[in-house]
Amino acid sequence: MTDTATPTVGRRLDDLPFGRRHLKVLTGSGLGWALDAMDVGLISFVITALIAEWSLDTTQASWIASAGFAGMAVGASVGGLLADRFGRRSIFAVTLLIYGVATGASALVGGLAVLLVLRFLVGLGLGAELPVASTYVSEFAPARIRGRVIVILEAFWAVGWTAAALIGYFVIPNVDGGWRWALVIGAIPAVYAIVVRWGLPESARWLERQGRRDEADAVVRSFEADSGAASSAPPVHDAHPDEASASRPAPAAVSTGDRLRSLWSGEFRVRTACLWLVWFCVNFSYYGAFIWIPTILYSQGYDLVRSFGFTLIITLAQLPGYAVAAWLIEVWGRRATLSVFLVGSAGAAVVFGTATTEPVIIASGMALSFFNLGAWGALYAVTPEMYPTSLRGTGAGWAAGAGRIASILAPLSVPPLLAVGGAPLLFVVFAVFFAGAALGAWGLVDRKGMQLDER
């Protein structure tokens, strides 16, 4: 049993007010998140441009998206395991570097085959970064506002996607070789990785879990000093392994094999299954819809400028969706907020798929952005809370990896669904997946206001 007279690193962090150090962690991670979103958003516009420039058919175009998502599936699964083994910050920086360099190299390709290889490498870095970043920030955020902080982190996705839409609207159709310049801009994360690596602290919870108690204490004291709060713990030193083990709860898992088996142990089986279901369904609907919206509009007779313009307007509704979800998640809780936004996404998808006039296309598309991205914020908030510290990166990464399988399948499913039933059938299918995710959300554990599991 932990001695209540000597608060753990986690309790000390939970008792702090949100301060400048928290803001640095949030914005430092959030900017990396926004750059990730910019890359994913750009490819939807690049695909549309390449269909016109390289005379690609829809199947070839869908492979460009799916190659990236295949990399994301591998990256998410491996990245989580590495984050639990080597730390959150270092893996976060390495993943940014991988996908930034690969994105820049993509600007130089002259054919489809090389582009597919590079998109896989881009996905490898991107897939690992997202669950690692949400795990990292959640381990610093005070318990009473942890969900809200993670939704705000996810809101940086809207900033990056809006940047992609602006580049898609102003650069790709108006500059010679515009899609290449767009990918050059997407290489910025390679530079930013250096800032992340040296500018942010390692997770204090992870350091304590590794027995590196003096380093964990130093990180927490820097947060306490920043907030003006006197430390509630005496100075510590790295303990002998036996002493360290006695001073903290036993880990839920130690080795890589233990971590993977623990995901399906009696304690975590239901939440893992429901979490994977939600991730799978949300990924299928989101990437199936948003990767293809510019191309679907283009195929309906709108030129590149107008289809990209519509997409830009639709994208702007993402930020209000995040803002509302960030407020509700600490009022309603995780499960209720997630399920309501998913049901809203399902309704908006049906309307968008049957829309025939420009006002309805834009309004229903904005509703889809609002509800879907609010749901994403809630999902990223709840995911790290499902598992203890020794298992958190692995659990979040493998849930994201399960979702990325759907993101591989979704772009490939769009052309045949369009051929069979057009946009109405396609978006009804997306609505069904959103509804399935809403049901799965109720199998998750709601830890609103509760401490993270420190095992």
Salt bridges, closest charged atoms under 4 A:
ASP14 OD1 - ARG205 NH2 3.13
ASP39 OD2 - ARG119 NH2 3.26
ASP84 OD1 - ARG88 NH1 2.69
GLU139 OE2 - ARG88 NH2 2.73
GLU139 OE2 - ARG392 NH1 2.65
GLU215 OE1 - ARG212 NH2 2.90
ASP217 OD1 - ARG12 NH1 2.92
ASP217 OD2 - ARG221 NE 2.63
GLU224 OE2 - ARG12 NE 3.09
ASP226 OD1 - ARG20 NE 2.96
ASP242 OD2 - HIS240 ND1 3.88
ASP258 OD1 - ARG261 NH2 2.82
GLU267 OE2 - ARG455 NH2 2.60
GLU330 OE1 - ARG334 NH1 3.03
GLU358 OE2 - ARG306 NH2 2.33
GLU385 OE2 - ARG146 NE 2.80
GLU385 OE2 - ARG334 NH2 2.73
ASP453 OD2 - ARG455 NH2 2.52
GLU454 OE2 - ARG205 NH1 2.20
